[in-house]
């Protein structure tokens, strides 16, 4: 399965996914705002928890930059609710249980983990501008410190 290629300057792939409260979240409904769409493998695992907590800490800054932060994993809404409650997250987490959106965004496919090749979620982030175009793409992201890198890039793009 080949992951789609995300290209800067091109329209971001449309999506509608349920969040932790089973509300439908559609990219088209976020038009006019910046969108930070980050993909992560699994709720409540060490790296994913670090990343979610970092984005939560930075939310006020993202809000001032008129940006919506959305996390997306294959976990179901119930798992997201437990993850949010346990770590006091203030994020909207989307469920892509069949990986359809992740595949469109190049966030699901072959990766190497601990020296083994496997197919799964690729930790990555797409920054979408207010017109719905891809402004930046981190094809492979590290969990720790990533929220700050996204914040810096967003500030630079808005300068």
N, C-alpha and C positions, 0 to 999 in steps of 0.2 A: 504494500500500500504506500503510494507516494504521497508525501505531505504536499499540500498546496504551497505555492510560492507567494509570499506577501511582498508587495512592491510599494516602496515609498512613493507617494504622489497618486497612487491608484485608489479607487473607491474601496473602502473596507467591506469585506463580505457581510451581507445582512445576516442578522440572527434574531431569534426570539427564543428565550430560555426561561424556565422558572427559577425564581430566587429562593432563598431559604424559607420564605413564607408562602411559597407556591404562587406568587404574583408573577405575571409574564413581564419580562424585561426585553424590549426590542431596541435595537440600535437606532432605528428611525425615530423613536420617541426621545432620543437624547440629542437630536440635531440641535446645533447652536451651542453645544458645550463640548469641551475636550473630554475624551474618554480614555481612561487607562484600563485596558483589558489585560489582566494577567492570568496566565494559565499555570496551574500547579497540580501535582499528582494526587495528593490525598490529604483529607482533613486530619488534623491532630497528629501529624508526623513531625519530627523535629524541624526539618528545613521549612516545611510549609507553615508551621506555627510561627517560626521566626519571621518569615516573609509577611504573613498576615498581621502579626503584631506591629511590624515596622510600618506597614501601610496604614494601620489604625492610628499609630502615633503621628503620622504625617498628614492625616486627613484634613486638619484645619488648613494647612498650607495648600493642599490640593484644592480645597474648596475656594480659597482666596484666588486661585488661578483658574477658577471656573471649570474645574475638572471633576468628573465622576469616576470613582475607582470601583472596578468590578473584578472580583476574583472568580475564576471558573475552574471547576474540576469535575470528574465523573461521579462524585459523591451525590447522593440524593438530598432533597431539601431537609429531611429529618436529621441527617448527619451534619449538614451545615448549621442547623439550629443548635445542636449540641456543641459543635466546635465554637460557635459564636458565644454561647453562654459560658462555656468553660474558660475561654480566654478573654472574655469581655471585649470582643471585637465589635467594631462599629462599621463593618464593611457589608456590602451587598454581595452575597456569594451565589453564583449561578450554577445550576446543575446541567451537565451535558453528559448524561449517562450513556448515550450511544456514540459519543465522540464526534458527532457530525459537525459541530461548529469548530471543535478543535482541529479536525482534519482540514477544514476550509482555511484555518489560520496557521497551518503548518505546525500545530502544537501537539500533534499525535502522530507517532510513527516510530521508526527504528531509532534507538538510542543505545548508548553504551553505559552500563551501570556496573560499577565494580569489576570492570574488565569483560563483562558479558554483554553480548548484543541481545536486545529484547525490544519488543514493541510496547509502547506505552506513552504516557503524557510527557511532553517535552516542556520543561519549565521555561516559559517565554512570556514576553509582554509586547503588546501592540499599543502604540499611542495614536489615537484617532483624533483628527482636528475637528473643529465645529462644523465643517462642511461634509464630514463623513469620509474624508480621505486619510490614508495611512501617513502619519507624520514621522513616525520612527518605529523600528522593529528591533527588539532584542530577541534574536532567534534562539539563543541559549542564555539563560539568566542564572545567576547564583542567588540563593535565597537571601543571605545576609548582605545588607547594604544596598540591595536593589532598589528599594523604595526611594532612597536618597538620590540614586542615579536617575531615576525616572523624574523626580522633582527637579533636578538640575537641568535635564534635557528640556522639560516643559518650560522652565523659566527662560532658557536660552532661545527656544522657539518663539516665545512671546515677547522677547526683548526688541 
